[in-house]
Structures are given as C-alpha cells and as structure tokens.
Amino acid sequence: MRLLHLLRPALSIIPEVQEPRFPQPLKVKVLITGITLFIYLICCQIPLYGVYRTSGSDPFYWMRVILASNKGTLMELGISPIVTSGMILQFLSGVGFIEVNHSVREDKVLFNAAQKLLSFIMAIAEGMAYIWSGAYGDINQIGAGNAILILLQLTFAGVVVTMLDEMLQKGYGLGSGISLFIATNVSENILWKSFSPITLSTEAGTQFEGAIINFFHLIFTKQNTLQALYYAFFRESAPNLNNLLATLLVISLVIYLQGFRVEVPLASQKIRGLVSSHGIKLFYTSNIPMIIQSTLVQNVYFLSQLLYRRFKTNFFVKLLGTWQEAEFGGQSVPIGGLAYYMSPLRDVKDIINDPIHAIVYVIFVVFMCGFFAKFWIQISGESAKDVARKFKDEQIKIKGLREESMVKYLSGYIPVAAFCGGVCIGLLTIVADILGAIGSGTGILLAVTIIYGYFETFHKEKYDNQSIF
C-alpha cells in the first residue's frame, strides 16, 4: 500500500469542490472570479477578534505583498499555507517519497486531498507560531480563550482561501485563487503608492504619500520649480516618481520578454493535412520559480524572527539570522546571519556598502530560480518526456520527425527555456529592487506574469467559446 492510500478513509471529511458537470460560459467564469475576489477583499478588512495588539515588529512585513496577506485581519496568513503545502508535497513527489501518477484519477484525487489537508495543518501551525511569538500581545495578556479564538479564525480563513483556490482551478472561474490574490495585492499596493492622498510631514513641508499626487502638489505649491521636481523625483521618505518610472520600465521589460518563444510545428496523425504549433515560451514555468523561492525566504524569515525573539544569545539562532528594529514603521530588518544574505538589495548603496552581501544574494536568487524552474518541469508533468507523451496520446507528432525522436527534439528546448526563464526572472527581480520599483521586484514580476497569463486565458476562453456579452 502506498502512502497516499492512507488518506482514503479521510476523503469523506476533507471538504472538496465538485467539478462542474459541464464547461462554464465565459461570463459565468468572470462573474465567479469577481465574487471570489470580493470575498478575499472583504476578508482583508475584517479584523481578528481577541487581539491585544497588532503594533510592533511584523515577521511577514517583507513578504506581505506577495503572500496576499494583510496584518491583523482574517487574511493574516494569506496564501502562505497553500503555497507551502504545495511546495512540500511537490518536493516529496519529485524525490519519490510519495508515489503519484497524475494520469490515474484516484491518485490525482488523493494528492489534491493531501495538499488541502496539509494546507489546513500549515494554517494551524503558522497561526500557533504567530500567537506564540507575541504578535498579538503576550499570551498571558490575551488569555488562553482569546488565543484559541484567534487560532480558529486564522484556520477558518486558511480553509476559505484553499476552497476558493480549488473552486477557480476546477473550472468555475479563471486561473487560480493564488494568482488572483497575489496580482490583486501587488496592483493595489502600486496604485496606492502612486495615488495615496495621505499627507506626510517632512523637512520640506507637507507632502502626499502618493508619488503622482505629490508631484502635482509640489508643482502647484512650491515657488521653486527645480526644488519641487527634485523632491518629486528623489525624496526618500516616501515613493517618488523615479520609483514609479522604474516600475513601468520593469513591467514593460517583462511584457516584452513574454513574447520570446519557439514555435514547434505539429501535424495530426488522424487528419491528414491538419497542422498547428506548440509554443515553448522563455518563461516556460511562468512565475512558479519566484513563488517557491519567495515562500522559502518567507519561511526562513518567519522562523528566524520567531527564534531570535526568544533566544537572542543562542549561536545557532544568530547563525540563522540577527535582527534589529528599523527606523521606519518599527519593523525588524535582518542585519546578520543567513536571513541577512537572503534579504533583497534595496538600492545601489547596498551594493557599495556590502559587496559580499550583493554577490551572495545575486548568486542565491539566480541559482534558486534556475534550479526550481528545472526541478518544477520534472515534477509538474511539463518535461520533454511528458509533453511528447501528451502529443502521442492526442495522436500528434512534430512535423518531419518520428515519434521516437520527439523527446530528443523537445529536450533541446524545454529544459533550456525553463532554466533560462528562471534565471531571467531572478535577474529582473534583482534589477527591479535595485532601481527601487514600487512593490518590490518579486511582487512586480509575479503581478505582471499573472495578469499577462489572465489576459491569455481570457483571450483563449473568448475565442473558444463566445463573447463575454
């Protein structure tokens, strides 16, 4: 008996979204996707009950945008439990610890059930760790009853997010919940920092947080136009126009690179003369390498801060990471250990001040993104062998080649595209961070690739079915 078979008795109690009996019309998919997004945004605004305090250091501060989480609300954990559980199970499947054949329906059902169960467990574990760390106040202050209540709320929210993600992935909506929530959070962050009407008191006088609003405010209120332009483009206390221009530059570059692909000519074995093509994109694995790498860093950050609060003098804890309170927002920033060398470069000054950190970080990001990209195609059914098998099952062959030569032909493109795409995403992330792009390089890369994917999905659905109206 295989390990997955142990879940058979639990299938009846693990919540599941049934697959639709017939394909959903495009307008229904758009409606359900919108409702899903509305539920997520509502959960982002509902505060946790029983919290003593939510101020102070935030272990998820650096990753909240890409984790689609919101501090002190039901979306405190965001998509972290889902992504972490998926990463763990895919890794165990890839190394052969868990045997699964996704072409067998029972294996697919059991694997999905295992991923959901593990995501629920991760929500409970992360919630307990968050409470124990003192994020909501000292455990003696909030009391055992409130601590249990907070844990139940976080677990419930984790279940809701998991089920919403499953509902979209099973064909009721467009894309996946994970992608939808990340893109929404990143886009909201960029728009807010561009148009925020909140006023700030600075040495140069009152300014607006939003870069664009602040630009017009300075132009119309400052007598010295050059000084107004300087503050609009180079202020450091809040987002400036240079940050916004860097963001637009990175977005344009990602969209441009999305068009790089190799078209493999295909011919049908069933219908003579019917030809088509299969595109192998540069970003073959899309944003998966960055999501996995970001989740890995987030978990290291969270564990490091949690341990450092309790055991600051322990050698191994300091080796994992040492932290100090930043001047802004009261957030903790890594200043040593593994967590420090995994932290992103904020500008050119970081490179000059600590070139070793810069070199280690660049090598880490580029290597991990390239590695995860190549590893992902092996465990997700997108390798050259898997694609050739799909062609064979659909009675399609590569034009001008025999069936036995297809794997060798595809192996010359797919692994190279996966690795190069992962490396490009890693480098773009680093460049975006150094240029000071709004929302972090990782967040922008994820948002652009997700929105571009939604655009392609929407276009395909519209072409295959009918107009949205």
Disulfide bonds with the S-S distance in Angstrom:
none
